[in-house]
Amino acid sequence: MAAFDRLLDPDRASWKLDLSRIRALVAALDHPERAFPTVLIAGTNGKGSVAAMVERALRAAGLRTGRYTSPHLVRPEERIAIDGVPVDGAAFSRAIEDVLAVEAACLADGRLAGRATFFEAVTAVGFELLRRARVDVGIIEVGLGGRLDATNVCDPVATAIVSIDLDHQAWLGDTRAAIAAEKAAIARPGVPLVVGDLTDQALDAVVAAAAAAGAPIVYAAEGVECVVSRAADGDLTITLDTATRTYGPVRLALAGEHQVANAFVAVALLEALDDAGIHVDRRAVETGLAGAHWPGRLDRVVLGDGRRALLDAAHNPAGARALAAWLGRTAPAAPPPLVFALAGDKDVGAMMRALAPAVGDVVVTAFADPRAVPAEALAVQVRAALAECAGETGRVERVHVAATTAAALETAWRLSRDIVVAGSIFLLGEVYPLLGRSDPFEREPDPSAPRS
């Protein structure tokens, strides 16, 4: 796509945390981010899942929705969805060209001192496309942190911090408290801030930031009673009692125990929106939980010959722990091989220590992006991490190196008919087409349909 390729110019920075450029750009566009009420969702993990649940519920309530998330899996258009469907390529390209024309004018007359970063430009495109679609509500996922993230130029009617854990420390700080403070900067005076299950250190930082901003805190789990039942395949059904409503029993569309906590945040956000005059009834909320579609999160793909792959975007220690917990409950008797690739800023040791008890051989590769750790270098780190694990020293030789993602899948399939793929959303973006899923967003589940 020629228009999108213009955003990938190596002279345009991917990240440069500073709101001056995005503020100038949206002002020159006559503030598309103000054309609709927004929900702004931050967090280390889970914010995409919460965005998917909230978006599906709002659509079930009869509202026209726009969702902005990042990064994409296979196609860049996935970042911007109208009524749950990624925008078409032609509309995406037109919006990019229009935004870049405005950027050029701003550079020429001095309103911009330098070009917007990749993420800032895509965020401006997202706001513009949501305005053009005349959405009733925009569900906006924070990209990185919160305080200086480009999405923080919007004026939300509700906000959320789903979780806090160590990730992107070079940008956000080395402690959970520092990271929490960065994310809590999305708080606004008088705007409810829904808070998920945070550690004490992170929660203290969020409470302090909310108080300074004058934002009322809504604790997602406070006063909530939940009954959870687990099917043989690991899928969860919950009945949720909040202060005002009872939901369920409803079978969660998204797999994993951690999705219960995400559901708490989504429900609290939807109830806050209902209080703010954006009506979302009980049935719509239940549809959001039962019908959310968010590929790449414990996504089970079954091939025609019966081989199975579990694809998960676990890319930090917290995500690895959630994946390991799922495998501990649902994996076959023999631990499945893991196809693994990471970006360069990730904690390989912590991830492997979490995953080691739940997986068999590790097939290390690298996705086609400069941010990827080269396969041979990653293999050295994986072997070292496995050697540190008590009783795992004999597994060091069970680390395989594959030059490409396709070769990694072939190696894993030779080892087992059940495999796991994790470590980076960019890895998953290469795997989906190789498994015949060139558009992982095309199949949205029917909440009323029985599951196989």
Protein Blocks (a to p, Z undefined) as FASTA:
>chain_A
ZZlmmmmpmklcfbdcdfklmmmmmmmnopmllmpccdddedfehjlmmmmmmmmmmmmn
opacdddddddfklmklmpcgehiacdfklmmmmmmmmmmmmmmmmmnopagbdcdfklm
mmmmmmmmmmmnopabdcdddfbhjlmgmklmpccfbdcdfbdcdehklmnopbfklmmm
mmmmmpcehiacddddddfklmmmmmmmmmmnopacddfkgopacdddddfkopacdddd
dfkbcedjdddfbgcjklmmmmmmmmmmmmmmmmnopacdfklmmmmmmmgccehiapac
ddfkopacdddfbfbfklmmmmmmmmmmmmcfbdcdddddddfkbcfklmmmmmmmmpcc
ddddddddfkbccfklmmmmmmmmmmmpghilmmmmmcccdfbfklmmmmmmmmpmcdcd
ehiaklmmmmmmmnopablmlpccdfkbccZZ
